[in-house]
């Protein structure tokens, strides 16, 4: 792609991301329809897969070559608008996005975690493009938060309920919180080594502390706002060098 102009290169990269995201949702929808996986597992696969969109950042031109690198947020913005329409207007329970991304099959759930997630992707893609903080945020909110319920359902034995959620809310597990930590650490280093291989990495000790913070925030946050609470917390800690 180096022989292409910046605009051609960035349009091509955006087309690749679009194909990837559409294919990911279609595959998960097909698996749910065949009852090979549950909608809750499908939702988290889409969650982790969508966060991995930043692995395509190296395909884009450098910001010094012009403004077209911002096309990396085209798919998150477009998907966010689509989720809003499906969750607030059309409200079709048989829609593939409802089947693959909602917890209970209620279209309005698209306006919560999934819609918030596309907003986080958009902010990261515009303001933290090819930066350590961008990789760290997406690792925490995408991979860490994505694997937590999968690990919790499979291995969770030590349950707890956050004092910030209603008594009838779902309980979480210490094993799931460990999944947040491990997922954040692994996710960050995979993302950073692919996206910014020439940049100094955040020290392991610091990444572990950020991962622990992500686990605490995920454990305390109501499930409807953790996609906002986690990235805001990680950014604040990173920006003010708290950890």
N, C-alpha and C positions, 0 to 999 in steps of 0.2 A: 504493500500500500504506500510505500515511500515515493513511488513515481506519480502518485495522484496529488492534485492540489489539496490544500487544507479542507476546503469545502467538500470536495469529492471524497476525501478520506473520511471525514466525519459523518457524512451521509451514509457511506458504506458501513461504518462501524455501528451507526444507529440502526440500520437495517438488520445487521447481525443480532443486535440486542433484541429487536422486535421479534425476530424469528425465534430466538431463544426463549423469551418470556411466553409467547403464544404457545410454543411447543410444550413448555413446562406445564402450563395450566391445562392444556389439552390432554397430556399424558396422565396427570393427576386426576382429571375428571373421568377419564376412561377407567382408571383403576378403581375409583370410587363406585362408578356405575356397575362394575363387575364384582363389587364387594371384595376386592382383593386387599384394599386398605380402607380404613374408616375416614370419614370426613375430617376428623380432628387430626389424624396423621397427615392427610393430604394438605390440610391448612398449614401445617408446620413445614412440610416439604416445600410448598410454594414460598413460605416465609424465608426459609434458608436460601432457596434458589434465587429469589428476588434480590436478597441482600448480596448475592454473589455477582450481581450485574457489574459491580465495580471492577471485576476481573477483566472486563473488556476495555477499561480505561486506556491501557497501552495502545489500543488501536487508534485512539484519537490523536489529533495534532496537538502540539504544545500551545499553551495560552499565548506565548510570544508570537505565534504564527497567525493570530487573529482570533475572533470571537466564536468561531464555529465549534470549538470543543464543548461549548455549553449545550450542544445537541445531545450530550450524554444524558440529559434529564428529560428528553422528549418522551421516552417510553414511560417513566414514572409519572410525568404530568398527564399524559394521555390516559394511562391506566387509572390514575386518580379520578379524572373526570368520568371515565366509564363506570367506575365503582360508585361514584356519587349518583349517576343516573340510574343505575341498576338498584341501588339501595334505597333511593328516595323517590324515584319516579316510576320506573317500570315494575319493580318489585315482583319479579317472576321467580318463584321458588324452584323452578326447573332449570334456571339458567346455570351454565357451567361454572361461572364464578361463584354463585351461591353454593352450589354443591361442593366445590373444591376449597372454598375459603371461609365459609361460615361454620360456626360451632354446631348450630342446631337446625340449619336449613332456613333460618329467617333472613330474608333479604336485607333487612335493616342492619344486620350485623356487619355488612360490608362497609357501613359508615363509621364503624369503630376501628378496631385494630388494622384491617387491611387499608382503609383510606388514610389513616394516620401514618401507616408505614410508607405509603407512596409520598406523603409529605416530607417525611424524614429523608427518604432517598433524594428528593428534589433539593432540599437544603444542603445535604452533603455533596451532591453533584455540582452545585453552583458555587459553594463557598469553601469546600474542603477537597476539591479535585486534586488527586495525586498527592495527598498529604497524610501524614501519620494519623492525625486525629480523625480523618475520614475513614481510614481503615479500622481504627479502634472503635469508632461509633458503630459501624456496620457489623463488626465482629460481635459486639455486645448485644445490640438490638436484633441482629439478624441470626447469627449462629448461636450465641449463648442463649438468648431467649427462645430461639427456635427448638433447640434440643432439650430444653428444660422439661416440658411436659411429656416428651417422648421417654426420657430417662425416668421421670417421676412415675409414669404409668407402669413402666416395666420393672423398675427396681425400687420404687418408693415404699419404704416401710415406716419411716419416721416422719409422721405428719405434723403439720402446724398450720395455723390460720393467722393471717396478719390482723392486728388490732385495727387496721384501717379499712377493713372490708366488712360487709354485713355478715351476720352469723350464718346465713344460708348460702354464703359464697363458697366456691370450691376451695378445699384445703390444698396446700402445697406440701412438698416433702423436702427434707434436707438433701436427699439424693438428687432431686431435681435442681436444687440450688447449686450443688456441686457440678451438675451438668452445665449450668450457666457459666461458672468459673472456667471449667475446662474448655467449653465451646468458645468462650471469648478469647482465651489465650491462643488456642489453635487457630481460630479464625483470623485473629489479628496477624499472626506471623505468616499464614498462607497468603492473605490479602496483601500485606506489605511487601513480601518477597516477590510477588508477581507484579504488583502495581508500581512500586517505587524501589526497585532492586538496588539502585545506586545511592539511596538515601540511608542515613544512619537509622537503625531501628530503636524503638523505645526499649530501654533495659528490661530484662525479664522480671526483675523485682518490681518495677513500676507497673508493668503489664499485669502481674499477678494481683497487685493492689487494686488496679482499675477493675479487674475481673471480679474481685471480691466485692467491690462497691456495686458493680452491676448485679451481682447475685442478691445483695441486700435490698437494693431498690426493686428488683423483680419480685422478691419475696414479700415485700411490704406493699407494693402497689396493687390497687384493684386491676383486674385483668383488662378492663376497658381503656386504661390509660398508660399501661406499661410501655407501649411503643413510643410514647412521648416522654415519660418519666426517665427511662433509661438513657436515651441520647442526651437529654438536657442535663442529667446528672453527670454523665461522663464528660461532656463538653465543659461543664462548669469546673469540675475537678482538674481537668487538663489545662484549661485556660488560666486558672488561678494557681496552678502548680500546688494544689493541696496535697496531692500524693507524689 
